[in-house]
Amino acid sequence: MVMTAKQMKITLKKSIYGQLANVAQSVRGLGLRKPHQTVVVVDTPENRGLIRTARHLLAVVES
């Protein structure tokens, strides 16, 4: 039996310009570079923490 990891689709809705350093680093850590860019990441506690830090800039869709 093959189990696949749960994934999340994350979109950067606003620029990180002018944000606190830890917020900008969290967004970069998720692999997002430009506004309106979308990435798919694995649903892990580490990624959830990065998302929580920058939740005001992100749109998240769980799949």
Number of C-alpha atoms within 10 A of each C-alpha: 3 4 5 7 10 11 14 18 15 21 19 23 15 14 15 20 8 8 12 10 10 12 20 19 17 18 22 14 13 18 15 20 15 15 14 15 13 18 14 16 17 16 15 12 9 11 16 15 12 18 21 14 17 20 15 12 19 20 16 15 10 12 10
